[in-house]
């Protein structure tokens, strides 16, 4: 059986905004990025569900 790759929102734009703490590329926090593999699929899905709101926040602040 082939191993399925881990789902990730990373777009290879890695810079963390000091005001929000979100990555300007994927909108995850540094702790989320660091724990990504250990989170399990449910944890990753929960973070992914929160990303559109975070991206909107970054856009409203003119950071993305």
TIMI-2910 file (N, C-alpha, C, CB; in pm, 1 decimal, decimal comma, always signed):
<rs>
+----------+----------+----------+----------+----------+----------+----------+----------+----------+----------+----------+----------+------+
!      n_x !      n_y !      n_z !     ca_x !     ca_y !     ca_z !      c_x !      c_y !      c_z !     cb_x !     cb_y !     cb_z ! resn !
+----------+----------+----------+----------+----------+----------+----------+----------+----------+----------+----------+----------+------+
!    +83,5 !   -118,4 !     +0,0 !     +0,0 !     +0,0 !     +0,0 !    +88,0 !   +124,9 !     +0,0 !    -95,0 !     -0,2 !   +121,5 !  Unk !
!    +61,7 !   +217,9 !    -91,0 !   +140,2 !   +341,4 !    -91,4 !   +103,0 !   +429,4 !    +27,8 !   +119,0 !   +418,4 !   -223,1 !  Unk !
!   +199,3 !   +501,6 !    +77,2 !   +175,9 !   +593,1 !   +188,9 !   +123,0 !   +724,9 !   +132,7 !   +306,9 !   +615,9 !   +272,6 !  Unk !
!    +11,6 !   +770,2 !   +188,2 !    -48,4 !   +895,5 !   +144,1 !    +26,8 !  +1012,9 !   +205,5 !   -198,2 !   +901,2 !   +181,8 !  Unk !
!    +62,6 !  +1114,0 !   +125,5 !   +133,7 !  +1229,4 !   +181,5 !    +45,7 !  +1308,0 !   +279,1 !   +181,8 !  +1321,6 !    +68,8 !  Unk !
!   +108,5 !  +1374,9 !   +372,8 !    +36,8 !  +1455,3 !   +471,3 !    -14,9 !  +1582,2 !   +403,1 !   +128,7 !  +1490,6 !   +592,9 !  Unk !
!   -141,7 !  +1611,4 !   +422,6 !   -203,9 !  +1731,7 !   +367,7 !   -142,7 !  +1854,1 !   +436,3 !   -359,7 !  +1728,6 !   +386,7 !  Unk !
!   -110,0 !  +1956,9 !   +357,8 !    -52,8 !  +2078,1 !   +413,3 !    -98,1 !  +2200,5 !   +333,9 !    +99,9 !  +2068,9 !   +414,9 !  Unk !
!   -119,5 !  +2313,0 !   +402,5 !   -156,4 !  +2436,4 !   +333,7 !    -34,8 !  +2518,3 !   +290,0 !   -244,6 !  +2520,3 !   +423,2 !  Unk !
!    +84,4 !  +2468,2 !   +313,5 !   +206,9 !  +2541,9 !   +282,9 !   +212,9 !  +2577,3 !   +134,6 !   +330,5 !  +2459,9 !   +323,2 !  Unk !
!   +244,3 !  +2706,2 !   +106,4 !   +260,7 !  +2750,1 !    -31,6 !   +404,4 !  +2799,0 !    -55,4 !   +159,3 !  +2861,9 !    -65,0 !  Unk !
!   +494,6 !  +2762,5 !    +35,1 !   +637,0 !  +2794,3 !    +24,2 !   +665,7 !  +2944,9 !    +30,3 !   +691,7 !  +2737,7 !   -104,8 !  Unk !
!   +580,9 !  +3019,0 !   +101,7 !   +603,8 !  +3160,1 !   +131,8 !   +610,1 !  +3167,2 !   +283,6 !   +489,9 !  +3255,7 !    +71,0 !  Unk !
!   +728,9 !  +3157,8 !   +338,8 !   +743,7 !  +3140,8 !   +483,4 !   +799,0 !  +3267,3 !   +548,9 !   +835,4 !  +3021,8 !   +513,8 !  Unk !
!   +708,7 !  +3346,7 !   +602,3 !   +743,1 !  +3466,0 !   +677,8 !   +631,3 !  +3487,1 !   +779,0 !   +762,0 !  +3591,9 !   +584,0 !  Unk !
!   +666,6 !  +3501,4 !   +905,0 !   +565,5 !  +3515,7 !  +1010,4 !   +544,4 !  +3663,3 !  +1042,1 !   +607,6 !  +3438,2 !  +1138,3 !  Unk !
!   +420,3 !  +3704,6 !  +1041,5 !   +382,4 !  +3840,6 !  +1075,2 !   +392,2 !  +3859,3 !  +1226,5 !   +239,4 !  +3872,5 !  +1024,3 !  Unk !
!   +463,2 !  +3960,8 !  +1269,2 !   +482,3 !  +3985,0 !  +1411,9 !   +356,1 !  +4027,6 !  +1484,1 !   +586,6 !  +4088,8 !  +1431,4 !  Unk !
!   +265,4 !  +4093,0 !  +1415,8 !   +142,1 !  +4141,1 !  +1477,9 !    +43,8 !  +4027,6 !  +1504,7 !    +76,6 !  +4246,0 !  +1389,5 !  Unk !
!    +22,5 !  +3941,4 !  +1406,9 !    -77,1 !  +3835,0 !  +1421,2 !    -16,4 !  +3701,2 !  +1463,1 !   -151,7 !  +3817,5 !  +1291,3 !  Unk !
!   +110,4 !  +3680,2 !  +1431,4 !   +173,8 !  +3551,4 !  +1458,4 !   +145,6 !  +3448,1 !  +1350,7 !   +128,0 !  +3498,8 !  +1591,4 !  Unk !
!    +82,2 !  +3490,1 !  +1240,7 !    +48,8 !  +3398,2 !  +1132,3 !   +154,1 !  +3403,6 !  +1022,4 !    -89,5 !  +3431,1 !  +1074,7 !  Unk !
!   +179,2 !  +3290,1 !   +963,2 !   +264,2 !  +3284,1 !   +845,1 !   +191,8 !  +3358,8 !   +732,9 !   +296,2 !  +3134,9 !   +804,2 !  Unk !
!   +263,3 !  +3443,9 !   +661,4 !   +201,4 !  +3520,5 !   +553,5 !   +165,2 !  +3433,2 !   +433,9 !   +294,1 !  +3631,6 !   +509,2 !  Unk !
!   +223,8 !  +3315,1 !   +425,4 !   +191,3 !  +3223,6 !   +316,6 !    +71,5 !  +3136,3 !   +347,3 !   +309,3 !  +3137,2 !   +285,5 !  Unk !
!    +78,9 !  +3061,6 !   +456,7 !    -25,7 !  +2962,4 !   +485,5 !   -119,1 !  +3001,8 !   +599,4 !    +37,7 !  +2831,1 !   +518,3 !  Unk !
!    -83,9 !  +3104,1 !   +676,3 !   -163,4 !  +3156,3 !   +788,1 !   -161,3 !  +3067,6 !   +912,7 !   -305,4 !  +3174,9 !   +743,8 !  Unk !
!    -69,8 !  +2970,0 !   +916,8 !    -53,4 !  +2892,3 !  +1040,0 !    +39,9 !  +2966,9 !  +1134,8 !     +1,8 !  +2749,9 !  +1009,4 !  Unk !
!    +34,8 !  +2931,5 !  +1263,6 !   +128,3 !  +2986,2 !  +1361,1 !   +254,2 !  +2899,9 !  +1363,4 !    +63,5 !  +2993,8 !  +1502,5 !  Unk !
!   +361,0 !  +2952,3 !  +1420,5 !   +483,8 !  +2872,7 !  +1430,0 !   +463,0 !  +2743,6 !  +1508,2 !   +593,9 !  +2954,4 !  +1495,3 !  Unk !
!   +390,9 !  +2745,4 !  +1622,7 !   +367,0 !  +2619,0 !  +1692,2 !   +289,6 !  +2518,0 !  +1606,5 !   +291,3 !  +2645,1 !  +1820,9 !  Unk !
!   +192,6 !  +2566,4 !  +1529,2 !   +117,3 !  +2476,2 !  +1441,5 !   +208,1 !  +2416,3 !  +1334,4 !     -0,4 !  +2550,8 !  +1375,6 !  Unk !
!   +292,2 !  +2498,7 !  +1276,2 !   +385,6 !  +2450,0 !  +1174,6 !   +479,4 !  +2346,1 !  +1235,8 !   +466,8 !  +2567,3 !  +1113,6 !  Unk !
!   +530,3 !  +2374,6 !  +1354,9 !   +623,3 !  +2284,1 !  +1421,2 !   +562,4 !  +2150,3 !  +1460,9 !   +678,4 !  +2350,1 !  +1542,0 !  Unk !
!   +434,4 !  +2150,4 !  +1495,4 !   +365,7 !  +2027,8 !  +1539,4 !   +289,1 !  +1958,9 !  +1426,9 !   +270,0 !  +2060,2 !  +1652,3 !  Unk !
!   +294,5 !  +2010,5 !  +1307,7 !   +206,8 !  +1966,1 !  +1199,1 !   +202,7 !  +1815,0 !  +1183,1 !   +250,6 !  +2028,3 !  +1069,9 !  Unk !
!   +316,2 !  +1750,4 !  +1179,3 !   +320,3 !  +1605,6 !  +1157,1 !   +258,8 !  +1531,3 !  +1275,7 !   +465,7 !  +1558,4 !  +1134,1 !  Unk !
!   +281,0 !  +1579,5 !  +1396,8 !   +231,8 !  +1512,0 !  +1516,3 !    +83,6 !  +1537,2 !  +1543,3 !   +312,2 !  +1555,5 !  +1635,1 !  Unk !
!    +23,8 !  +1636,0 !  +1479,7 !   -115,3 !  +1672,9 !  +1508,7 !   -217,0 !  +1566,1 !  +1471,9 !   -149,5 !  +1798,7 !  +1436,6 !  Unk !
!   -187,0 !  +1484,8 !  +1377,1 !   -284,6 !  +1388,6 !  +1328,3 !   -379,8 !  +1456,0 !  +1231,3 !   -362,0 !  +1325,6 !  +1444,6 !  Unk !
!   -452,5 !  +1376,9 !  +1156,3 !   -537,2 !  +1434,0 !  +1051,0 !   -650,1 !  +1520,3 !  +1106,6 !   -595,6 !  +1323,1 !   +966,2 !  Unk !
!   -707,6 !  +1484,8 !  +1221,1 !   -815,2 !  +1566,5 !  +1279,0 !   -763,8 !  +1703,3 !  +1321,8 !   -878,4 !  +1494,7 !  +1399,0 !  Unk !
!   -647,9 !  +1706,0 !  +1384,9 !   -588,4 !  +1833,2 !  +1426,4 !   -552,6 !  +1920,0 !  +1307,3 !   -464,7 !  +1808,6 !  +1510,8 !  Unk !
!   -494,7 !  +1858,4 !  +1205,3 !   -460,3 !  +1933,7 !  +1084,3 !   -585,7 !  +1987,5 !  +1016,3 !   -380,9 !  +1845,4 !   +986,4 !  Unk !
!   -690,4 !  +1905,7 !  +1008,8 !   -815,3 !  +1950,8 !   +946,7 !   -875,8 !  +2068,8 !  +1023,3 !   -916,5 !  +1834,8 !   +940,1 !  Unk !
!   -866,0 !  +2067,3 !  +1154,7 !   -918,6 !  +2177,9 !  +1235,7 !   -842,9 !  +2307,1 !  +1206,0 !   -909,4 !  +2144,2 !  +1386,3 !  Unk !
!   -711,2 !  +2297,6 !  +1197,0 !   -631,7 !  +2416,4 !  +1164,9 !   -665,5 !  +2464,0 !  +1024,3 !   -479,8 !  +2386,7 !  +1177,2 !  Unk !
!   -671,0 !  +2372,9 !   +927,7 !   -702,3 !  +2409,8 !   +789,6 !   -837,9 !  +2480,7 !   +781,5 !   -702,1 !  +2284,7 !   +699,3 !  Unk !
!   -934,0 !  +2438,0 !   +861,6 !  -1066,3 !  +2501,7 !   +861,8 !  -1059,2 !  +2646,3 !   +910,9 !  -1163,3 !  +2421,9 !   +949,5 !  Unk !
!   -961,7 !  +2678,1 !   +995,9 !   -950,3 !  +2813,5 !  +1050,3 !   -871,7 !  +2907,6 !   +958,8 !   -884,3 !  +2808,6 !  +1186,5 !  Unk !
!   -807,3 !  +2855,2 !   +857,6 !   -718,0 !  +2936,7 !   +775,4 !   -788,9 !  +3043,2 !   +691,1 !   -639,9 !  +2847,7 !   +685,2 !  Unk !
!   -903,7 !  +3017,4 !   +630,7 !   -966,9 !  +3124,7 !   +552,4 !   -992,1 !  +3252,2 !   +633,3 !  -1098,0 !  +3075,3 !   +495,3 !  Unk !
!  -1034,5 !  +3239,6 !   +756,7 !  -1057,6 !  +3357,8 !   +841,1 !   -925,8 !  +3428,3 !   +871,5 !  -1128,3 !  +3317,9 !   +972,9 !  Unk !
!   -822,6 !  +3352,6 !   +896,3 !   -691,2 !  +3412,0 !   +923,6 !   -638,1 !  +3483,4 !   +800,0 !   -591,2 !  +3304,0 !   +969,6 !  Unk !
!   -654,8 !  +3421,6 !   +683,9 !   -609,2 !  +3483,7 !   +559,8 !   -686,0 !  +3613,6 !   +535,8 !   -627,1 !  +3386,8 !   +439,8 !  Unk !
!   -814,9 !  +3613,3 !   +562,4 !   -895,2 !  +3735,7 !   +549,3 !   -843,5 !  +3844,3 !   +642,7 !  -1043,6 !  +3706,8 !   +579,1 !  Unk !
!   -808,1 !  +3805,2 !   +764,7 !   -753,9 !  +3901,2 !   +861,0 !   -623,7 !  +3961,1 !   +808,8 !   -730,7 !  +3833,8 !   +998,0 !  Unk !
!   -535,5 !  +3876,8 !   +756,5 !   -409,4 !  +3925,6 !   +700,7 !   -434,7 !  +4019,6 !   +583,2 !   -321,2 !  +3808,0 !   +656,3 !  Unk !
!   -532,2 !  +3986,2 !   +500,7 !   -565,3 !  +4071,2 !   +386,0 !   -620,9 !  +4205,9 !   +430,9 !   -666,3 !  +4000,9 !   +295,0 !  Unk !
!   -707,9 !  +4205,6 !   +532,8 !   -763,4 !  +4331,2 !   +583,7 !   -654,8 !  +4421,2 !   +641,2 !   -869,0 !  +4303,0 !   +690,1 !  Unk !
!   -551,3 !  +4359,8 !   +696,7 !   -439,4 !  +4436,4 !   +752,7 !   -340,2 !  +4477,8 !   +645,0 !   -367,9 !  +4355,0 !   +860,0 !  Unk !
!   -363,9 !  +4436,8 !   +520,1 !   -275,7 !  +4471,3 !   +409,8 !   -144,4 !  +4397,4 !   +410,2 !   -249,2 !  +4615,3 !   +411,4 !  Unk !
!   -142,5 !  +4281,4 !   +473,1 !    -19,3 !  +4204,5 !   +485,8 !    -10,9 !  +4090,3 !   +386,9 !     -6,6 !  +4150,9 !   +624,8 !  Unk !
!   -116,9 !  +4067,3 !   +313,8 !   -121,1 !  +3956,3 !   +218,6 !   -192,0 !  +3998,6 !    +92,8 !   -190,0 !  +3834,3 !   +279,5 !  Unk !
+----------+----------+----------+----------+----------+----------+----------+----------+----------+----------+----------+----------+------+
</rs>
